[in-house]
Amino acid sequence: MIRHAALGKHAILALVLLGSGCSKQENPTVPTERPNLVFIVTDDQRFDMMGTVNPILHTPNMDHLATAGARFENAFVTSPICAASRASLLTGVVERTHRFTFGTPPLSVEFTDLSYPTLLRAAGYHTGFVGKFGVNTGEGATDTMFDAFVPLRPDPYFKELDDGTTRHLTDITADESVAYLRSVDRGHPFALTVSFNAPHAEDADERQYIWPEAMDTLYSDLPMPEPPLSDPAFFAAFPEFLKEASLNRVRWYWRFDTPEKARRMTRGYYRMISGVDAAIGRVLGELESLGMAENTVILLMGDNGYFLGERGYAGKWLPYEQSIRVPLIVFDPRGQDRLQGSRPSMPVLNIDIAPTLLDLAGVEVPAIMQGRSLAPFLAGETPADWREVFFVEHLFEHPEIPKHEGVRGERFKYARYFEQVPVYEELYDIRDDPLETRNLSTDPDYGNLLEEMRIRTDELRDEYGGPFLPVREPRQ
């Protein structure tokens, strides 16, 4: 059931902030009529897990959005874990700044007051949220952010309904999204966030990947590909702290430790993605039937990447490409002729989503946001001063997930596990070694570059908040 909320005091504060402390929007050339906005978030879907990139996958709706709109070929998250990344999606700032992940206090009102839903609502948008929220906030924060808030518990995937039947969470997410679209007042623009839990595994269920029944036969007759880097030698090359004590390795045993299990689990993961795609199709169809499609901009992004057996891993959290690189699609029907088939290649980030949504709505972007609007790319432009290097980190306090920080540029990537003694570093030439198989950090020929990457990491770390200091949930 959709819950409606009154405009709260924090939203009123946001109205004041909109008029005083905000930066100018980056691109004034987008159409002036305020569009509706639908932001679709998927969970644990990495960049190559849709049909337009990987033809084995059946994702006609994602593929349509990708071919009719802009598919950003180098989209990344700054923290490869759902809690921190979803907070960055809301706020436009990195984990080092917003300080939220699993086990920390709730996301501060400093950031929820300037989140994209709060600012859109203050500017006259009807804001809705359906699905996995995944961010702990202070009391009343979601009332400030959303007119209609429908959080859905991630597990179990099959929910018992009031009539005694069961329904898959992905289908329920589509049901509630359609209900929201039917409920909104046509006299005001709306901004709906549709947040899927799929294809995230159900960790407590030995089946792991649990798909809607309509996907039961999909991929049954297709051989499942063996992942690159699945040779045990790649896992054997890790330092000890990244081996058996790693949660990525623990979950590999759950999912991929035999060829038969790996094929079965990969097929299940694919089916979950296809289930999400079918749900997206229902949302797109409803926009069409309600006459809203021509003025609704759609964005789709994954909250982090995923290991499907690469390096002997199953999970995310680490700085490798499979973990940090995600799909990002923007479809704007108002500029379809210009956007169709475009493939911007500059690095874009999860922290760019909030500024983009605000910019598309004609709302000024707060100076606190560290991301930038993607609107110039949608107008066919590439800003001359667009970022070339970005910061990547993981700060969750977990004994089986080591913390790291570093930077990725167009050609080279640097990461350091700063709590190891001595600090463990990695340096990869991702142009010549895209699978990141040769760690150059101990090669004397790359000594100067290594030092440059260390310095750049220090600079961005300090810009965003300084050296890591634990922030823990207070004991009850």
Stockholm file with secondary structure:
# STOCKHOLM 1.0

chainA/1-476         MIRHAALGKHAILALVLLGSGCSKQENPTVPTERPNLVFIVTDDQRFDMMGTVNPILHTPNMDHLATAGARFENAFVTSPICAASRASLLTGVVERTHRFTFGTPPLSVEFTDLSYPTLLRAAGYHTGFVGKFGVNTGEGATDTMFDAFVPLRPDPYFKELDDGTTRHLTDITADESVAYLRSVDRGHPFALTVSFNAPHAEDADERQYIWPEAMDTLYSDLPMPEPPLSDPAFFAAFPEFLKEASLNRVRWYWRFDTPEKARRMTRGYYRMISGVDAAIGRVLGELESLGMAENTVILLMGDNGYFLGERGYAGKWLPYEQSIRVPLIVFDPRGQDRLQGSRPSMPVLNIDIAPTLLDLAGVEVPAIMQGRSLAPFLAGETPADWREVFFVEHLFEHPEIPKHEGVRGERFKYARYFEQVPVYEELYDIRDDPLETRNLSTDPDYGNLLEEMRIRTDELRDEYGGPFLPVREPRQ
#=GR chainA/1-476 SS CCCBCCCCHHHHHHHHHHHHSEECCSCTTSCSSCCEEEEEEESSCCTTCSTTTSTTSCCHHHHHHHHHSEECSSEECSSSSHHHHHHHHHHSSCHHHHCCSTTSCCBCHHHHTTSHHHHHHHTTCEEEEEECCCCCBCTTHHHHHCSEEEECCCSCSEEECTTSCEEEHHHHHHHHHHHHHHHSCTTSCEEEEEECCTTSCCTTSTTCCCCCGGGTTTTTTSCCCCCTTCSHHHHHTSCGGGTTTSHHHHHHHHHTSSHHHHHHHHHHHHHHHHHHHHHHHHHHHHHHHTTCGGGEEEEEEESSCCEESGGGCEECCSSSHHHHEECEEEECGGGHHHHTTBCCCSCEEGGGHHHHHHHHTTCCEETTCCSCCCHHHHTTCCCTTCCSCEEEEECCCBTTBCCEEEEECSSEEEEEETTSSSCEEEEEETTTCTTCCCCCTTCGGGHHHHHHHHHHHHHHHHHHTCSCCCCCCCCC
#=GC SS_cons         CCCBCCCCHHHHHHHHHHHHSEECCSCTTSCSSCCEEEEEEESSCCTTCSTTTSTTSCCHHHHHHHHHSEECSSEECSSSSHHHHHHHHHHSSCHHHHCCSTTSCCBCHHHHTTSHHHHHHHTTCEEEEEECCCCCBCTTHHHHHCSEEEECCCSCSEEECTTSCEEEHHHHHHHHHHHHHHHSCTTSCEEEEEECCTTSCCTTSTTCCCCCGGGTTTTTTSCCCCCTTCSHHHHHTSCGGGTTTSHHHHHHHHHTSSHHHHHHHHHHHHHHHHHHHHHHHHHHHHHHHTTCGGGEEEEEEESSCCEESGGGCEECCSSSHHHHEECEEEECGGGHHHHTTBCCCSCEEGGGHHHHHHHHTTCCEETTCCSCCCHHHHTTCCCTTCCSCEEEEECCCBTTBCCEEEEECSSEEEEEETTSSSCEEEEEETTTCTTCCCCCTTCGGGHHHHHHHHHHHHHHHHHHTCSCCCCCCCCC
//
